[in-house]
Amino acid sequence: MAEPEPFSRRIAVVVNGNAKSVTDEIIATLGDILEGGDLFVSRRVEEARELARTIATRGYGTVLTGGGDGTFTVMVTEVVRACDEEGVPRPRFGLLKLGTGNSLAWVVGASAAKNGRGLAADIQRLRRDAGSRPMRLIEVMDTLTPFCGWGVDAQVLHDYQRTKAVLSRGPLARFAPGALSYVVSSITQTLPSYLLRGVPFVRARNTGGEAWRMGAGRKRVGAPIATGEVLFEGKARLICCSTIPYYGFGFRMFPFAEDRPDKMHLRLSVIDAVTFAANFPAIWRGEYENLENTFDFLVDRVEIETDPPTPFQIGGDPVGAQAKLTLALSKRPIELVDHYAPPRGVGAS
């Protein structure tokens, strides 16, 4: 009988059983590919810690998450915590494109799940030693995440979750987790409130190392901003931070996010709805430049205050209104599976 493959060479897959794309067919396909024992299906956030403990104890070499950016954020946070507490090596992390929001999929080239074929291709490539690269995350509220923020984006998510809950109780329940809830919530809640709600007052203070404001042509604007200095003070509709360039669906919200591995991209904006709509294509591509209404900084630690407390999201999931938080670049990067990178060993000296 052949020796069983050591866990350090095996792939654990954690999928969000509530994600729209996680069908019985997808779960069955993953079970066949992984031969059952390495597939974990979670339907409640509370299960994440126990699953992470099992993954850390077994010593998997790679952990893939399926279910969107929120699933990735929760599982990376819990697995890193469990590995550090157990004193065992952290696995490398990757994702399968199975959720509504898949910002990281645009960064690492994950395939869309179409009858399991894309999943099978990604996993098979992993088994042939797909490449990976280090990536820093943001630490906020005891969570590791690629992006987070206050303002309009968080309000959209808050309204979406509320609308989805209502639709899930009626005849449109099977459409609730998708685009229908986004359309209904945007038209009936987010857009009206965007026009009527007061804009919060925001103070952003640099509490880390030297920071810089960024501007046209990817150049620094003005002098370096020292520790303790105020980066921004005034009303802002959008306050967000990221270590990756994209929001979901290829929206290049953070064009400076990968400029320096030791910094994250902080963006604040006072842009109004009319200007936003008129410049939407350029904003989508990450090419919009206006120093009067958009404030971009490279920072490694920042304290943000909003008055009044303003809806906040972590990894695309709403976590309620927050008045004051510190966002810090993680001291230690995770290893992220990247389908655009060369296989491990290629190009090594």
Secondary structure in CASP SS format (residue, H / E / C, confidence):
PFRMAT SS
TARGET T0000
AUTHOR 0000-0000-0000
METHOD secondary structure of the structure
MODEL  1
M C 1.00
A C 1.00
E C 1.00
P C 1.00
E C 1.00
P C 1.00
F H 1.00
S H 1.00
R H 1.00
R C 1.00
I E 1.00
A E 1.00
V E 1.00
V E 1.00
V E 1.00
N E 1.00
G C 1.00
N C 1.00
A C 1.00
K C 1.00
S C 1.00
V C 1.00
T C 1.00
D H 1.00
E H 1.00
I H 1.00
I H 1.00
A H 1.00
T H 1.00
L H 1.00
G H 1.00
D H 1.00
I H 1.00
L H 1.00
E C 1.00
G C 1.00
G C 1.00
D C 1.00
L E 1.00
F E 1.00
V E 1.00
S E 1.00
R C 1.00
R C 1.00
V H 1.00
E H 1.00
E H 1.00
A H 1.00
R H 1.00
E H 1.00
L H 1.00
A H 1.00
R H 1.00
T H 1.00
I H 1.00
A H 1.00
T H 1.00
R H 1.00
G C 1.00
Y C 1.00
G C 1.00
T E 1.00
V E 1.00
L E 1.00
T E 1.00
G E 1.00
G C 1.00
G C 1.00
D H 1.00
G H 1.00
T H 1.00
F H 1.00
T H 1.00
V H 1.00
M H 1.00
V H 1.00
T H 1.00
E H 1.00
V H 1.00
V H 1.00
R H 1.00
A H 1.00
C H 1.00
D H 1.00
E H 1.00
E H 1.00
G C 1.00
V C 1.00
P C 1.00
R C 1.00
P C 1.00
R E 1.00
F E 1.00
G E 1.00
L E 1.00
L E 1.00
K E 1.00
L C 1.00
G C 1.00
T C 1.00
G C 1.00
N C 1.00
S H 1.00
L H 1.00
A H 1.00
W H 1.00
V H 1.00
V H 1.00
G C 1.00
A C 1.00
S C 1.00
A E 1.00
A C 1.00
K C 1.00
N C 1.00
G C 1.00
R H 1.00
G H 1.00
L H 1.00
A H 1.00
A H 1.00
D H 1.00
I H 1.00
Q H 1.00
R H 1.00
L H 1.00
R H 1.00
R C 1.00
D C 1.00
A C 1.00
G C 1.00
S E 1.00
R E 1.00
P E 1.00
M E 1.00
R C 1.00
L C 1.00
I E 1.00
E E 1.00
V E 1.00
M C 1.00
D C 1.00
T E 1.00
L E 1.00
T E 1.00
P C 1.00
F E 1.00
C E 1.00
G E 1.00
W E 1.00
G E 1.00
V H 1.00
D H 1.00
A H 1.00
Q H 1.00
V H 1.00
L H 1.00
H H 1.00
D H 1.00
Y H 1.00
Q H 1.00
R H 1.00
T H 1.00
K H 1.00
A H 1.00
V H 1.00
L H 1.00
S C 1.00
R C 1.00
G C 1.00
P C 1.00
L C 1.00
A H 1.00
R H 1.00
F H 1.00
A C 1.00
P C 1.00
G C 1.00
A H 1.00
L H 1.00
S H 1.00
Y H 1.00
V H 1.00
V H 1.00
S H 1.00
S H 1.00
I H 1.00
T H 1.00
Q H 1.00
T H 1.00
L H 1.00
P H 1.00
S H 1.00
Y H 1.00
L H 1.00
L H 1.00
R C 1.00
G C 1.00
V C 1.00
P C 1.00
F E 1.00
V E 1.00
R E 1.00
A E 1.00
R E 1.00
N E 1.00
T C 1.00
G C 1.00
G C 1.00
E C 1.00
A E 1.00
W E 1.00
R E 1.00
M E 1.00
G C 1.00
A H 1.00
G H 1.00
R H 1.00
K C 1.00
R E 1.00
V E 1.00
G E 1.00
A E 1.00
P E 1.00
I E 1.00
A C 1.00
T C 1.00
G C 1.00
E C 1.00
V E 1.00
L E 1.00
F E 1.00
E E 1.00
G E 1.00
K E 1.00
A C 1.00
R C 1.00
L E 1.00
I E 1.00
C E 1.00
C E 1.00
S E 1.00
T C 1.00
I C 1.00
P C 1.00
Y C 1.00
Y C 1.00
G H 1.00
F H 1.00
G H 1.00
F C 1.00
R C 1.00
M C 1.00
F C 1.00
P C 1.00
F C 1.00
A C 1.00
E C 1.00
D C 1.00
R C 1.00
P C 1.00
D C 1.00
K C 1.00
M E 1.00
H E 1.00
L E 1.00
R E 1.00
L E 1.00
S E 1.00
V C 1.00
I C 1.00
D C 1.00
A H 1.00
V H 1.00
T H 1.00
F H 1.00
A H 1.00
A H 1.00
N C 1.00
F H 1.00
P H 1.00
A H 1.00
I H 1.00
W H 1.00
R H 1.00
G C 1.00
E C 1.00
Y C 1.00
E C 1.00
N C 1.00
L C 1.00
E C 1.00
N C 1.00
T E 1.00
F E 1.00
D E 1.00
F E 1.00
L E 1.00
V E 1.00
D C 1.00
R E 1.00
V E 1.00
E E 1.00
I E 1.00
E E 1.00
T E 1.00
D E 1.00
P E 1.00
P E 1.00
T E 1.00
P E 1.00
F E 1.00
Q E 1.00
I E 1.00
G C 1.00
G C 1.00
D E 1.00
P E 1.00
V E 1.00
G E 1.00
A E 1.00
Q E 1.00
A E 1.00
K E 1.00
L E 1.00
T E 1.00
L E 1.00
A E 1.00
L E 1.00
S C 1.00
K C 1.00
R C 1.00
P C 1.00
I E 1.00
E E 1.00
L E 1.00
V E 1.00
D C 1.00
H C 1.00
Y C 1.00
A C 1.00
P C 1.00
P C 1.00
R C 1.00
G C 1.00
V C 1.00
G C 1.00
A C 1.00
S C 1.00
END
